[in-house]
Amino acid sequence: QAAHRCSTSPDHPSLLAELCQVGGGPHPRQQAARPRVMSNYEEEQALEIEALTSIFEEGKEFVKISDTEFKLKLLPHPQGEAENHVGFTLHVTYTAEYPETAPEWEVEDVKGLPDEKLKTLKGLVTENIESSLGMAMIYTVAEACQDFLKENNTKELSMHEEMLLRTTGDAGGKAEGDEDDDEEYDEDDDDYGANEPEEEWKGLAEKPMCAEADRVSPDTFAVWKAKFEEEMIAAGIFKKDEVKAKTGREIFLEMGPKDGADGKAAGGDEKKDGAMVYDAALFGEMEEDVDFDDLDDLDED
């Protein structure tokens, strides 16, 4: 039947070629077209990888995993001209029809970027990929990411450093505001406040007093003190019936006259009413202060 159709359709060579295929296989031109389209995608992918290898330092910035997969280590200053506080790795895998379709990608090894900035970075990558479909796009994406890293190349501060920074900023703003106020006064009026008499300070005479119910009296203070001590004893801070250290006055008063034997042993004199008598001899003052010539004079009198 195929041979019969071929012989009866001499005016349709394309139809003749299709019908004369043994086993009903695909058209010869279709067989040639398929590998050529696939070859175009692979060729564009190979050319892009070659270009990226020449731009980024291989092994340090560019790491090739396979013919369709690689990693780009991106920094704001890859040559080290400034300190890099942020950075990340862009892991790219080509799809079979890249660059007509978007590649598979993910962000790895993130350094110094908080969650909010990382989310913004991923949105930037997606935006550049979608706007570059149909052509090699990885360098465009990498360049946009490096610009983003340069804009956000700030050192990640600890909580303590952030607190100090906020404190310094508030103090600086306040000082600057005071200077502005002084300048404003100087610009508007050089003699600002010079002619105004200084108000006399009257102390507490005109200070308003609180309501009488809120004032503290000795009675209310005594009630509060008793309640406070009870709370402190209950909390274990104060000890009930705590033995307090004696004052010097209490010790002196307790050193009353002993019995006669003790008093004589100490060399002291004692009056009948129990009052203590000062004995200068106990303190070594007898020899220094007494003049014996004066005693002789007293005897003669």
C-alpha positions in Angstrom: 0.0 0.0 0.0 2.9 2.4 0.8 4.5 1.7 -2.6 1.1 2.2 -4.4 0.7 5.6 -2.7 4.2 6.7 -3.7 3.6 5.8 -7.3 0.2 7.6 -7.4 1.4 10.8 -5.8 4.3 12.1 -7.9 3.3 15.8 -7.4 3.7 15.7 -3.6 7.3 14.9 -2.8 7.0 15.7 0.9 4.0 13.5 1.3 5.8 10.8 -0.7 8.9 11.0 1.6 6.7 10.6 4.7 4.8 7.7 3.4 7.8 5.9 2.1 9.4 5.6 5.6 9.7 2.1 6.7 7.8 1.3 9.8 6.1 4.8 9.8 9.2 6.5 11.4 9.5 10.4 11.8 10.4 12.7 9.0 14.2 12.8 8.3 14.2 16.6 8.8 12.5 16.1 12.2 15.2 13.7 13.2 17.9 16.3 12.3 16.0 19.2 14.0 15.8 17.8 17.5 19.5 17.3 18.2 20.3 20.7 16.7 17.9 22.6 19.1 19.3 20.7 22.1 22.8 21.5 20.8 21.9 25.3 20.7 20.9 25.3 24.4 24.0 23.3 25.5 26.2 25.6 23.4 24.8 28.7 25.0 25.3 27.2 28.5 28.9 26.2 27.7 29.7 29.7 26.4 28.2 31.3 29.5 30.2 29.1 31.8 33.4 29.9 29.9 32.7 33.7 30.1 32.0 33.4 33.9 35.3 31.5 34.3 37.2 34.4 32.7 35.4 37.0 34.8 35.4 35.3 38.2 38.5 33.6 39.7 38.0 29.9 39.3 38.3 27.9 42.4 37.9 30.9 44.6 34.9 32.8 43.3 33.6 30.4 40.6 33.3 26.7 41.4 32.2 24.4 38.6 30.3 21.3 39.7 29.3 20.0 36.3 28.5 21.3 32.8 25.1 22.5 34.0 25.8 23.3 37.7 28.1 25.8 39.4 28.5 28.1 42.4 29.4 31.8 42.5 30.8 33.2 45.8 29.8 36.9 45.8 31.3 39.6 48.0 31.0 43.4 47.8 34.7 43.8 47.4 36.2 40.6 46.0 39.6 42.1 45.4 40.0 43.0 49.1 40.1 46.8 48.5 37.8 47.1 51.5 36.6 44.9 54.3 33.8 42.5 53.4 31.2 42.3 56.2 28.5 40.6 54.1 28.5 37.9 51.3 26.8 34.8 50.1 27.1 31.9 47.5 24.7 31.7 44.5 24.2 28.0 43.6 22.9 27.8 40.0 21.7 24.7 38.0 20.8 25.0 34.3 17.5 23.6 33.1 17.4 21.7 29.8 16.0 24.7 27.9 18.0 27.4 29.7 18.1 30.4 28.9 14.6 30.2 27.5 13.5 29.0 30.9 14.7 30.2 34.3 17.5 28.2 36.0 17.2 26.6 39.3 19.0 28.6 42.0 19.4 29.0 45.8 21.3 31.2 48.2 23.9 29.5 50.5 26.5 30.5 53.1 24.9 33.8 53.9 27.1 36.2 56.0 26.1 39.4 57.7 22.6 39.7 56.2 19.6 39.7 58.5 16.4 38.0 57.4 14.8 41.2 56.0 17.8 42.0 53.8 18.1 38.4 52.7 14.5 38.4 51.6 15.1 41.6 49.6 18.2 39.9 48.0 16.2 36.9 46.9 13.5 39.2 45.4 16.3 41.0 43.4 17.6 37.7 42.0 14.1 36.6 40.9 13.4 40.0 39.3 16.7 39.9 37.3 16.1 36.4 36.1 12.6 37.1 34.9 13.6 40.2 33.0 16.5 38.4 31.3 14.8 35.2 30.0 15.9 34.3 26.5 19.6 35.3 27.0 22.5 34.5 29.2 21.7 36.1 32.5 24.0 34.9 35.4 26.5 37.7 35.1 23.6 40.3 35.2 22.3 38.6 38.3 25.7 38.5 39.9 26.4 42.1 39.2 23.1 43.2 40.7 23.8 41.1 43.8 27.2 42.7 44.2 25.8 46.2 44.0 23.3 45.1 46.7 26.1 43.8 48.9 28.0 47.0 48.5 25.0 49.1 49.7 24.6 46.8 52.7 28.2 46.2 53.6 27.9 47.0 57.3 29.2 45.1 60.2 26.6 43.1 62.2 26.5 44.6 65.7 25.9 42.8 68.9 23.1 43.8 71.2 25.6 45.6 73.5 27.0 47.5 70.5 23.6 48.5 69.3 22.6 49.8 72.7 25.8 51.9 72.9 25.2 53.2 69.4 21.6 54.2 70.3 22.8 55.9 73.5 25.5 57.8 71.7 23.1 58.8 69.0 20.6 60.2 71.5 23.2 62.1 73.3 24.7 63.5 70.1 21.2 64.6 68.9 20.5 66.3 72.2 23.8 68.2 72.2 23.2 69.3 68.6 19.8 70.5 69.4 21.1 72.5 72.3 23.7 74.1 70.0 21.0 75.0 67.5 18.9 76.6 70.2 21.9 78.7 71.3 22.6 79.7 67.7 19.0 80.7 67.3 19.1 82.9 70.3 22.3 84.5 69.2 21.0 85.1 65.7 17.7 86.5 66.7 18.7 88.6 69.6 22.3 89.2 70.9 21.0 90.6 74.2 18.5 87.8 74.8 17.6 87.8 78.5 20.1 90.5 79.4 17.4 93.0 80.5 15.1 90.6 82.3 15.5 90.7 86.1 16.4 87.4 87.7 13.6 86.1 89.7 14.4 85.8 93.4 14.4 82.3 94.8 12.1 82.1 97.8 12.9 78.6 98.8 10.1 76.5 100.2 7.9 79.4 101.2 5.8 79.3 98.0 6.1 75.6 97.3 2.7 74.0 97.2 2.1 71.4 99.9 0.5 68.1 99.4 -2.9 67.2 100.8 -3.1 66.9 104.5 -4.2 63.3 104.3 -1.0 62.5 102.4 1.3 64.2 104.9 3.6 62.1 107.2 3.3 62.7 110.9 5.2 61.0 113.8 2.2 58.7 114.5 1.8 57.6 110.9 5.5 57.1 110.6 5.5 54.9 113.7 2.7 52.8 112.3 4.5 52.4 109.0 7.8 51.5 110.7 6.2 48.8 112.8 4.5 47.3 109.7 7.8 47.5 107.8 9.7 45.7 110.5 7.1 43.0 110.5 7.4 42.5 106.8 11.2 42.4 107.0 11.1 39.8 109.8 8.6 37.7 107.8 10.9 37.9 104.8 13.9 36.8 106.9 15.8 40.0 106.4 15.5 41.1 110.0 15.7 38.7 113.0 13.3 39.1 115.8 14.9 40.0 119.1 18.2 40.4 117.4 21.1 41.1 119.8 22.5 44.5 118.8 26.0 45.6 119.4 26.4 47.7 122.5 27.3 51.4 122.2 30.4 52.8 124.0 28.1 54.7 126.4 26.3 51.4 127.4 29.6 49.7 128.0 30.9 52.6 130.1 27.8 52.6 132.2 28.0 48.9 132.8 31.6 49.3 134.1 30.3 50.4 137.5 32.2 49.9 140.8 33.0 46.3 141.6 33.3 44.9 145.0 35.9 46.3 147.4 38.5 43.8 146.6 38.3 44.4 142.9 38.3 48.1 143.4 41.4 48.1 145.5 43.1 45.7 143.1 42.5 48.2 140.3 43.9 51.0 142.4 40.7 53.0 142.4 38.8 54.8 145.1 35.2 54.4 145.7 32.7 56.7 147.3 29.9 55.5 149.5 27.2 56.4 147.0 28.8 54.2 144.4 30.0 57.0 142.1 33.2 56.3 140.3 36.3 58.4 141.3 39.0 59.3 138.8 42.4 58.1 139.9 45.2 59.9 138.0 47.7 57.3 139.1 46.1 54.7 137.0 46.9 56.8 133.9 50.6 57.6 134.7 49.9 61.2 135.3 51.2 61.4 138.9 54.9 61.9 138.2 54.4 64.3 135.4 51.8 66.6 136.7 52.6 66.9 140.5 55.2 69.4 141.6 56.7 68.3 144.9 58.0 71.8 145.6 54.5 73.0 145.8 53.7 70.2 148.3 56.5 71.5 150.5 55.1 75.0 150.4 51.7 73.6 151.4 53.3 71.9 154.5 55.0 75.1 155.6 51.6 76.9 155.5 
